[in-house]
Amino acid sequence: MYDISYFGRNLTHAGISLGVNYRFHKTNKIDTLHLKLHSRFLSKNKFTLYYHKNNHLGLLFSSEMAYQLVFKKGIYLELVVGLGYLRTFYDTKVFEVDNKGQVKHIPLAGANYFAPNYALGFGKYYWNRKSKITSWYLNLGAYYMYPFNTKFLINPYIQSGLTLNLKR
């Protein structure tokens, strides 16, 4: 299954996220408090591109694990934890002076960060087997940029998108 979503870093810096999902644990029925729900474990690999105007362009690669509780009508709650790599490219020209005093332009200047992340979300599965859209979701989360200055920087995000099954 594939994901396509809007990604809003710090709720204002717009981006897009593309991902591949794999359900590696079959659905288990849980009959706690007569809710008759299912649990699922998923692996998610995502590529996210966002733009922070007048600052940088960010490319975020993340590998995530998700645990879902799916209720009777297809509504689900989700917990996501992941590890990632963030590469930023400065939104300006960057120059450096070498040992000989020559000024040189540095193409694709930016920074590299370790970027662990987590999110809580909810969504709705669509059980119609003819549709390529299998679910809609909304996640609220945060990822860390480490190292940032002397410590780290927390970036909250909102993500809303669709899960597609292109084999249908």
C-alpha positions in Angstrom: 0.0 0.0 0.0 1.1 3.6 -0.7 0.6 6.8 1.2 0.3 10.3 -0.2 -0.2 13.2 2.2 0.1 16.9 3.0 2.9 17.5 5.5 2.9 20.8 7.4 6.1 21.3 9.4 5.5 23.6 12.4 2.0 23.7 11.1 2.9 26.4 8.5 5.8 25.1 6.3 4.0 23.2 3.6 5.2 19.9 2.1 4.3 16.6 0.6 5.0 13.1 1.9 5.1 9.8 -0.1 5.3 6.4 1.6 5.1 2.7 1.3 3.3 0.7 4.0 3.6 -3.0 4.7 1.3 -4.8 7.2 3.6 -7.4 8.7 1.3 -8.6 11.5 -2.1 -10.1 10.6 -5.1 -8.6 12.3 -5.9 -10.0 15.7 -9.4 -9.7 17.2 -9.5 -8.2 20.6 -12.7 -8.4 22.6 -12.0 -6.0 25.4 -15.0 -4.4 26.9 -17.1 -5.8 24.0 -15.6 -3.3 21.6 -14.7 -6.0 19.1 -11.7 -4.3 17.7 -8.6 -5.4 15.7 -5.0 -4.6 16.1 -2.4 -4.2 13.4 1.3 -3.6 13.2 2.6 -1.8 10.1 6.0 -0.8 8.7 6.1 2.6 7.0 8.9 4.1 4.9 8.4 7.7 3.9 10.0 10.4 1.8 9.0 13.9 2.8 9.8 17.2 1.1 8.9 20.6 2.7 9.8 24.2 2.2 10.6 26.7 4.9 10.4 30.0 3.1 13.6 32.2 3.3 15.3 29.5 5.3 15.7 26.0 3.8 14.3 23.1 1.8 14.0 19.9 3.8 14.2 16.3 2.6 13.2 13.8 5.3 13.6 10.1 4.9 12.0 8.0 7.7 11.4 4.4 8.6 8.5 4.0 11.1 6.6 1.4 13.0 2.9 1.9 13.6 0.4 0.2 15.9 -3.3 0.6 15.0 -6.5 -0.2 16.9 -9.2 -0.7 14.3 -12.8 -0.4 15.5 -15.9 -2.0 13.9 -16.8 0.7 11.4 -13.2 1.0 10.1 -12.2 3.9 12.3 -8.7 3.5 13.8 -6.3 5.0 16.3 -2.6 4.9 15.5 0.7 5.3 17.3 3.7 5.8 15.1 7.4 5.8 16.2 10.3 6.2 13.7 13.9 7.0 12.9 14.9 9.3 10.1 17.5 11.4 8.3 16.9 15.0 7.4 18.9 16.9 4.8 18.3 20.6 4.5 19.4 22.9 1.7 19.8 26.6 2.6 17.5 29.0 0.7 20.3 31.4 -0.1 23.7 31.4 -1.8 26.5 30.3 0.5 30.2 31.3 0.1 33.4 30.4 1.9 36.9 31.8 1.9 39.7 29.2 1.4 43.2 29.4 2.8 44.4 31.5 -0.2 41.8 34.1 0.4 39.7 33.0 -2.6 35.9 33.3 -2.2 34.1 30.2 -3.5 30.4 29.5 -3.9 29.2 26.3 -2.2 26.6 24.5 -4.2 23.8 22.7 -2.4 24.9 24.0 1.0 22.9 22.7 3.9 23.0 20.5 7.0 22.4 16.9 8.0 20.4 15.8 11.0 19.4 12.6 12.8 15.6 12.9 12.9 13.6 10.5 15.2 9.9 11.1 15.1 6.6 10.1 16.7 2.9 10.7 16.0 -0.6 10.0 17.2 -3.3 9.8 14.7 -6.7 8.5 13.6 -8.2 7.5 10.3 -10.9 5.6 8.6 -10.6 2.4 6.5 -12.8 2.0 3.5 -13.8 -1.6 3.0 -14.9 -1.2 -0.6 -12.8 -3.6 -2.6 -13.2 -1.8 -5.9 -11.7 1.5 -4.8 -8.0 2.2 -4.9 -8.3 4.4 -1.8 -8.2 2.2 1.3 -8.0 4.8 4.1 -7.9 8.4 5.1 -5.8 9.6 8.0 -4.7 12.6 10.1 -1.5 12.4 12.3 -0.2 15.0 14.8 3.4 14.4 15.6 6.9 15.8 16.0 10.4 15.1 14.8 13.7 16.1 16.3 16.6 17.7 14.5 19.8 16.5 16.1 22.4 18.1 16.5 20.9 21.6 16.3 23.2 24.3 17.7 24.3 22.6 21.0 21.3 20.4 21.6 18.2 19.6 19.4 15.2 21.2 17.9 11.6 19.8 18.1 9.5 20.3 15.0 5.7 19.6 15.4 3.9 18.6 12.3 0.5 17.8 10.9 0.0 15.2 8.3 -3.2 14.3 6.4 -3.5 11.9 3.5 -4.7 8.9 1.8 -3.5 5.3 1.7 -3.8 3.7 -1.7 -3.8 0.1 -2.9 -2.7 0.4 -6.6 -3.1 -3.4 -7.2 -7.0 -3.1 -7.2 
